[in-house]
């Protein structure tokens, strides 16, 4: 039975949490919008995203989002980040099934890392932003 257990921890590849710097036409401001990107050739199933902000002096509410399926080569908008939470570490814990295996990764935007001058081209999105570590 032990020989049947896959001891290798699968590495998360081609899945990203990104912050896109976008203009909100309703409020007429630029804001950071968070997306989950699936750049795999297979769909992500039962994707769970838990987000929170933490620092030594401030902690935000915990937000949870579930996506039943995120198709291959696609993305989903998760939330926007208010300016107040840019001064804390923003952590996104992503768990999902891919190819029958359960995968998990913590993505992080360190405090003050979301700056308009640091944007790059984002995979699958026609926008610029920052890819979480």
PyMOL commands that place a pseudoatom at each C-alpha (Angstrom):
pseudoatom trace, name=CA, resn=UNK, resi=1, chain=A, elem=C, hetatm=0, pos=[0.000, 0.000, 0.000]
pseudoatom trace, name=CA, resn=UNK, resi=2, chain=A, elem=C, hetatm=0, pos=[2.814, 2.420, 0.765]
pseudoatom trace, name=CA, resn=UNK, resi=3, chain=A, elem=C, hetatm=0, pos=[4.088, 2.026, -2.776]
pseudoatom trace, name=CA, resn=UNK, resi=4, chain=A, elem=C, hetatm=0, pos=[0.764, 3.417, -4.052]
pseudoatom trace, name=CA, resn=UNK, resi=5, chain=A, elem=C, hetatm=0, pos=[1.158, 6.740, -2.224]
pseudoatom trace, name=CA, resn=UNK, resi=6, chain=A, elem=C, hetatm=0, pos=[2.630, 9.515, -4.324]
pseudoatom trace, name=CA, resn=UNK, resi=7, chain=A, elem=C, hetatm=0, pos=[5.108, 11.093, -1.913]
pseudoatom trace, name=CA, resn=UNK, resi=8, chain=A, elem=C, hetatm=0, pos=[6.071, 13.926, -4.233]
pseudoatom trace, name=CA, resn=UNK, resi=9, chain=A, elem=C, hetatm=0, pos=[4.247, 17.147, -3.463]
pseudoatom trace, name=CA, resn=UNK, resi=10, chain=A, elem=C, hetatm=0, pos=[2.921, 18.440, -6.790]
pseudoatom trace, name=CA, resn=UNK, resi=11, chain=A, elem=C, hetatm=0, pos=[4.302, 21.833, -7.773]
pseudoatom trace, name=CA, resn=UNK, resi=12, chain=A, elem=C, hetatm=0, pos=[1.833, 24.558, -8.719]
pseudoatom trace, name=CA, resn=UNK, resi=13, chain=A, elem=C, hetatm=0, pos=[2.517, 25.677, -12.279]
pseudoatom trace, name=CA, resn=UNK, resi=14, chain=A, elem=C, hetatm=0, pos=[0.678, 28.004, -14.660]
pseudoatom trace, name=CA, resn=UNK, resi=15, chain=A, elem=C, hetatm=0, pos=[-1.695, 29.238, -11.951]
pseudoatom trace, name=CA, resn=UNK, resi=16, chain=A, elem=C, hetatm=0, pos=[-1.299, 32.829, -10.818]
pseudoatom trace, name=CA, resn=UNK, resi=17, chain=A, elem=C, hetatm=0, pos=[-2.831, 35.442, -8.580]
pseudoatom trace, name=CA, resn=UNK, resi=18, chain=A, elem=C, hetatm=0, pos=[-2.359, 38.847, -10.169]
pseudoatom trace, name=CA, resn=UNK, resi=19, chain=A, elem=C, hetatm=0, pos=[-3.270, 42.428, -9.338]
pseudoatom trace, name=CA, resn=UNK, resi=20, chain=A, elem=C, hetatm=0, pos=[-4.308, 44.320, -12.451]
pseudoatom trace, name=CA, resn=UNK, resi=21, chain=A, elem=C, hetatm=0, pos=[-4.141, 48.109, -12.322]
pseudoatom trace, name=CA, resn=UNK, resi=22, chain=A, elem=C, hetatm=0, pos=[-7.420, 49.145, -13.949]
pseudoatom trace, name=CA, resn=UNK, resi=23, chain=A, elem=C, hetatm=0, pos=[-9.576, 52.212, -14.383]
pseudoatom trace, name=CA, resn=UNK, resi=24, chain=A, elem=C, hetatm=0, pos=[-12.974, 51.878, -12.696]
pseudoatom trace, name=CA, resn=UNK, resi=25, chain=A, elem=C, hetatm=0, pos=[-15.348, 53.789, -14.954]
pseudoatom trace, name=CA, resn=UNK, resi=26, chain=A, elem=C, hetatm=0, pos=[-18.112, 53.870, -12.321]
pseudoatom trace, name=CA, resn=UNK, resi=27, chain=A, elem=C, hetatm=0, pos=[-16.022, 55.515, -9.584]
pseudoatom trace, name=CA, resn=UNK, resi=28, chain=A, elem=C, hetatm=0, pos=[-13.623, 57.232, -12.021]
pseudoatom trace, name=CA, resn=UNK, resi=29, chain=A, elem=C, hetatm=0, pos=[-10.471, 55.988, -10.259]
pseudoatom trace, name=CA, resn=UNK, resi=30, chain=A, elem=C, hetatm=0, pos=[-7.601, 53.598, -10.900]
pseudoatom trace, name=CA, resn=UNK, resi=31, chain=A, elem=C, hetatm=0, pos=[-7.719, 50.545, -8.635]
pseudoatom trace, name=CA, resn=UNK, resi=32, chain=A, elem=C, hetatm=0, pos=[-6.081, 47.153, -8.093]
pseudoatom trace, name=CA, resn=UNK, resi=33, chain=A, elem=C, hetatm=0, pos=[-8.287, 44.253, -9.169]
pseudoatom trace, name=CA, resn=UNK, resi=34, chain=A, elem=C, hetatm=0, pos=[-7.302, 40.710, -8.165]
pseudoatom trace, name=CA, resn=UNK, resi=35, chain=A, elem=C, hetatm=0, pos=[-7.634, 37.820, -10.634]
pseudoatom trace, name=CA, resn=UNK, resi=36, chain=A, elem=C, hetatm=0, pos=[-7.013, 34.086, -10.483]
pseudoatom trace, name=CA, resn=UNK, resi=37, chain=A, elem=C, hetatm=0, pos=[-5.430, 32.967, -13.770]
pseudoatom trace, name=CA, resn=UNK, resi=38, chain=A, elem=C, hetatm=0, pos=[-5.411, 29.384, -15.053]
pseudoatom trace, name=CA, resn=UNK, resi=39, chain=A, elem=C, hetatm=0, pos=[-2.803, 29.164, -17.840]
pseudoatom trace, name=CA, resn=UNK, resi=40, chain=A, elem=C, hetatm=0, pos=[-3.004, 25.335, -17.942]
pseudoatom trace, name=CA, resn=UNK, resi=41, chain=A, elem=C, hetatm=0, pos=[-4.458, 23.191, -20.721]
pseudoatom trace, name=CA, resn=UNK, resi=42, chain=A, elem=C, hetatm=0, pos=[-6.879, 21.623, -18.205]
pseudoatom trace, name=CA, resn=UNK, resi=43, chain=A, elem=C, hetatm=0, pos=[-9.607, 23.193, -16.075]
pseudoatom trace, name=CA, resn=UNK, resi=44, chain=A, elem=C, hetatm=0, pos=[-9.146, 23.813, -12.363]
pseudoatom trace, name=CA, resn=UNK, resi=45, chain=A, elem=C, hetatm=0, pos=[-11.872, 22.124, -10.370]
pseudoatom trace, name=CA, resn=UNK, resi=46, chain=A, elem=C, hetatm=0, pos=[-13.266, 23.200, -7.008]
pseudoatom trace, name=CA, resn=UNK, resi=47, chain=A, elem=C, hetatm=0, pos=[-10.899, 26.153, -6.653]
pseudoatom trace, name=CA, resn=UNK, resi=48, chain=A, elem=C, hetatm=0, pos=[-11.023, 27.707, -3.199]
pseudoatom trace, name=CA, resn=UNK, resi=49, chain=A, elem=C, hetatm=0, pos=[-9.425, 31.100, -2.551]
pseudoatom trace, name=CA, resn=UNK, resi=50, chain=A, elem=C, hetatm=0, pos=[-8.997, 32.502, 0.946]
pseudoatom trace, name=CA, resn=UNK, resi=51, chain=A, elem=C, hetatm=0, pos=[-7.679, 36.053, 1.129]
pseudoatom trace, name=CA, resn=UNK, resi=52, chain=A, elem=C, hetatm=0, pos=[-6.555, 38.149, 4.056]
pseudoatom trace, name=CA, resn=UNK, resi=53, chain=A, elem=C, hetatm=0, pos=[-4.330, 41.067, 4.912]
pseudoatom trace, name=CA, resn=UNK, resi=54, chain=A, elem=C, hetatm=0, pos=[-1.847, 40.978, 7.775]
pseudoatom trace, name=CA, resn=UNK, resi=55, chain=A, elem=C, hetatm=0, pos=[0.735, 43.194, 9.428]
pseudoatom trace, name=CA, resn=UNK, resi=56, chain=A, elem=C, hetatm=0, pos=[2.037, 43.719, 12.956]
pseudoatom trace, name=CA, resn=UNK, resi=57, chain=A, elem=C, hetatm=0, pos=[-0.584, 46.380, 13.619]
pseudoatom trace, name=CA, resn=UNK, resi=58, chain=A, elem=C, hetatm=0, pos=[-3.507, 45.584, 11.323]
pseudoatom trace, name=CA, resn=UNK, resi=59, chain=A, elem=C, hetatm=0, pos=[-5.446, 42.527, 10.144]
pseudoatom trace, name=CA, resn=UNK, resi=60, chain=A, elem=C, hetatm=0, pos=[-8.252, 42.521, 7.581]
pseudoatom trace, name=CA, resn=UNK, resi=61, chain=A, elem=C, hetatm=0, pos=[-11.339, 40.377, 7.333]
pseudoatom trace, name=CA, resn=UNK, resi=62, chain=A, elem=C, hetatm=0, pos=[-10.931, 36.965, 5.758]
pseudoatom trace, name=CA, resn=UNK, resi=63, chain=A, elem=C, hetatm=0, pos=[-12.683, 36.586, 2.411]
pseudoatom trace, name=CA, resn=UNK, resi=64, chain=A, elem=C, hetatm=0, pos=[-13.487, 33.246, 0.808]
pseudoatom trace, name=CA, resn=UNK, resi=65, chain=A, elem=C, hetatm=0, pos=[-14.391, 32.488, -2.779]
pseudoatom trace, name=CA, resn=UNK, resi=66, chain=A, elem=C, hetatm=0, pos=[-15.231, 29.172, -4.442]
pseudoatom trace, name=CA, resn=UNK, resi=67, chain=A, elem=C, hetatm=0, pos=[-15.115, 28.487, -8.158]
pseudoatom trace, name=CA, resn=UNK, resi=68, chain=A, elem=C, hetatm=0, pos=[-16.619, 25.180, -9.238]
pseudoatom trace, name=CA, resn=UNK, resi=69, chain=A, elem=C, hetatm=0, pos=[-14.629, 25.199, -12.489]
pseudoatom trace, name=CA, resn=UNK, resi=70, chain=A, elem=C, hetatm=0, pos=[-12.078, 27.596, -13.931]
pseudoatom trace, name=CA, resn=UNK, resi=71, chain=A, elem=C, hetatm=0, pos=[-11.659, 26.557, -17.579]
pseudoatom trace, name=CA, resn=UNK, resi=72, chain=A, elem=C, hetatm=0, pos=[-8.272, 26.092, -19.209]
pseudoatom trace, name=CA, resn=UNK, resi=73, chain=A, elem=C, hetatm=0, pos=[-6.550, 29.300, -20.342]
pseudoatom trace, name=CA, resn=UNK, resi=74, chain=A, elem=C, hetatm=0, pos=[-8.988, 31.563, -18.533]
pseudoatom trace, name=CA, resn=UNK, resi=75, chain=A, elem=C, hetatm=0, pos=[-9.254, 33.838, -15.517]
pseudoatom trace, name=CA, resn=UNK, resi=76, chain=A, elem=C, hetatm=0, pos=[-11.730, 34.889, -12.845]
pseudoatom trace, name=CA, resn=UNK, resi=77, chain=A, elem=C, hetatm=0, pos=[-12.088, 38.238, -11.111]
pseudoatom trace, name=CA, resn=UNK, resi=78, chain=A, elem=C, hetatm=0, pos=[-11.892, 37.772, -7.354]
pseudoatom trace, name=CA, resn=UNK, resi=79, chain=A, elem=C, hetatm=0, pos=[-11.983, 41.196, -5.679]
pseudoatom trace, name=CA, resn=UNK, resi=80, chain=A, elem=C, hetatm=0, pos=[-10.562, 44.690, -5.710]
pseudoatom trace, name=CA, resn=UNK, resi=81, chain=A, elem=C, hetatm=0, pos=[-8.089, 46.001, -3.159]
pseudoatom trace, name=CA, resn=UNK, resi=82, chain=A, elem=C, hetatm=0, pos=[-8.893, 49.260, -1.439]
pseudoatom trace, name=CA, resn=UNK, resi=83, chain=A, elem=C, hetatm=0, pos=[-5.973, 51.637, -0.857]
pseudoatom trace, name=CA, resn=UNK, resi=84, chain=A, elem=C, hetatm=0, pos=[-6.166, 50.986, 2.908]
pseudoatom trace, name=CA, resn=UNK, resi=85, chain=A, elem=C, hetatm=0, pos=[-5.083, 47.354, 2.511]
pseudoatom trace, name=CA, resn=UNK, resi=86, chain=A, elem=C, hetatm=0, pos=[-2.015, 48.152, 0.402]
pseudoatom trace, name=CA, resn=UNK, resi=87, chain=A, elem=C, hetatm=0, pos=[-0.132, 48.843, 3.642]
pseudoatom trace, name=CA, resn=UNK, resi=88, chain=A, elem=C, hetatm=0, pos=[-0.430, 45.205, 4.809]
pseudoatom trace, name=CA, resn=UNK, resi=89, chain=A, elem=C, hetatm=0, pos=[0.748, 41.894, 3.326]
pseudoatom trace, name=CA, resn=UNK, resi=90, chain=A, elem=C, hetatm=0, pos=[-2.082, 40.576, 1.143]
pseudoatom trace, name=CA, resn=UNK, resi=91, chain=A, elem=C, hetatm=0, pos=[-2.146, 36.779, 1.150]
pseudoatom trace, name=CA, resn=UNK, resi=92, chain=A, elem=C, hetatm=0, pos=[-4.183, 34.587, -1.179]
pseudoatom trace, name=CA, resn=UNK, resi=93, chain=A, elem=C, hetatm=0, pos=[-4.356, 30.878, -0.332]
pseudoatom trace, name=CA, resn=UNK, resi=94, chain=A, elem=C, hetatm=0, pos=[-5.417, 28.912, -3.421]
pseudoatom trace, name=CA, resn=UNK, resi=95, chain=A, elem=C, hetatm=0, pos=[-6.429, 25.244, -3.310]
pseudoatom trace, name=CA, resn=UNK, resi=96, chain=A, elem=C, hetatm=0, pos=[-7.788, 23.329, -6.308]
pseudoatom trace, name=CA, resn=UNK, resi=97, chain=A, elem=C, hetatm=0, pos=[-7.953, 19.999, -8.122]
pseudoatom trace, name=CA, resn=UNK, resi=98, chain=A, elem=C, hetatm=0, pos=[-6.052, 19.575, -11.390]
pseudoatom trace, name=CA, resn=UNK, resi=99, chain=A, elem=C, hetatm=0, pos=[-5.717, 16.224, -13.144]
pseudoatom trace, name=CA, resn=UNK, resi=100, chain=A, elem=C, hetatm=0, pos=[-7.218, 14.447, -10.128]
pseudoatom trace, name=CA, resn=UNK, resi=101, chain=A, elem=C, hetatm=0, pos=[-4.606, 15.886, -7.733]
pseudoatom trace, name=CA, resn=UNK, resi=102, chain=A, elem=C, hetatm=0, pos=[-5.132, 18.396, -4.964]
pseudoatom trace, name=CA, resn=UNK, resi=103, chain=A, elem=C, hetatm=0, pos=[-2.771, 21.374, -5.211]
pseudoatom trace, name=CA, resn=UNK, resi=104, chain=A, elem=C, hetatm=0, pos=[-2.235, 24.366, -2.934]
pseudoatom trace, name=CA, resn=UNK, resi=105, chain=A, elem=C, hetatm=0, pos=[-0.147, 27.517, -2.970]
pseudoatom trace, name=CA, resn=UNK, resi=106, chain=A, elem=C, hetatm=0, pos=[-0.011, 30.696, -0.914]
pseudoatom trace, name=CA, resn=UNK, resi=107, chain=A, elem=C, hetatm=0, pos=[0.423, 33.802, -3.069]
pseudoatom trace, name=CA, resn=UNK, resi=108, chain=A, elem=C, hetatm=0, pos=[1.569, 37.044, -1.464]
pseudoatom trace, name=CA, resn=UNK, resi=109, chain=A, elem=C, hetatm=0, pos=[1.696, 40.731, -2.288]
pseudoatom trace, name=CA, resn=UNK, resi=110, chain=A, elem=C, hetatm=0, pos=[4.040, 42.218, 0.353]
pseudoatom trace, name=CA, resn=UNK, resi=111, chain=A, elem=C, hetatm=0, pos=[2.955, 45.529, 1.865]
pseudoatom trace, name=CA, resn=UNK, resi=112, chain=A, elem=C, hetatm=0, pos=[3.500, 48.542, -0.384]
pseudoatom trace, name=CA, resn=UNK, resi=113, chain=A, elem=C, hetatm=0, pos=[4.458, 46.270, -3.325]
pseudoatom trace, name=CA, resn=UNK, resi=114, chain=A, elem=C, hetatm=0, pos=[1.450, 47.259, -5.434]
pseudoatom trace, name=CA, resn=UNK, resi=115, chain=A, elem=C, hetatm=0, pos=[2.700, 50.390, -7.195]
pseudoatom trace, name=CA, resn=UNK, resi=116, chain=A, elem=C, hetatm=0, pos=[1.702, 51.632, -10.663]
pseudoatom trace, name=CA, resn=UNK, resi=117, chain=A, elem=C, hetatm=0, pos=[5.374, 52.048, -11.628]
pseudoatom trace, name=CA, resn=UNK, resi=118, chain=A, elem=C, hetatm=0, pos=[6.043, 48.310, -11.012]
pseudoatom trace, name=CA, resn=UNK, resi=119, chain=A, elem=C, hetatm=0, pos=[3.479, 46.864, -13.458]
pseudoatom trace, name=CA, resn=UNK, resi=120, chain=A, elem=C, hetatm=0, pos=[4.270, 44.256, -16.133]
pseudoatom trace, name=CA, resn=UNK, resi=121, chain=A, elem=C, hetatm=0, pos=[2.217, 42.537, -18.850]
pseudoatom trace, name=CA, resn=UNK, resi=122, chain=A, elem=C, hetatm=0, pos=[-0.069, 39.908, -17.298]
pseudoatom trace, name=CA, resn=UNK, resi=123, chain=A, elem=C, hetatm=0, pos=[-0.606, 36.436, -18.787]
pseudoatom trace, name=CA, resn=UNK, resi=124, chain=A, elem=C, hetatm=0, pos=[-4.040, 35.986, -20.482]
pseudoatom trace, name=CA, resn=UNK, resi=125, chain=A, elem=C, hetatm=0, pos=[-5.226, 39.462, -19.468]
pseudoatom trace, name=CA, resn=UNK, resi=126, chain=A, elem=C, hetatm=0, pos=[-4.935, 42.382, -21.832]
pseudoatom trace, name=CA, resn=UNK, resi=127, chain=A, elem=C, hetatm=0, pos=[-3.722, 44.583, -19.016]
pseudoatom trace, name=CA, resn=UNK, resi=128, chain=A, elem=C, hetatm=0, pos=[-0.753, 45.443, -16.888]
pseudoatom trace, name=CA, resn=UNK, resi=129, chain=A, elem=C, hetatm=0, pos=[-0.276, 44.615, -13.244]
pseudoatom trace, name=CA, resn=UNK, resi=130, chain=A, elem=C, hetatm=0, pos=[1.751, 42.664, -10.724]
pseudoatom trace, name=CA, resn=UNK, resi=131, chain=A, elem=C, hetatm=0, pos=[2.080, 38.883, -10.316]
pseudoatom trace, name=CA, resn=UNK, resi=132, chain=A, elem=C, hetatm=0, pos=[2.024, 37.651, -6.711]
pseudoatom trace, name=CA, resn=UNK, resi=133, chain=A, elem=C, hetatm=0, pos=[5.002, 35.720, -5.322]
for i in range(1, 133): cmd.bond("trace and resi %d" % i, "trace and resi %d" % (i + 1))
show_as sticks, trace
zoom trace
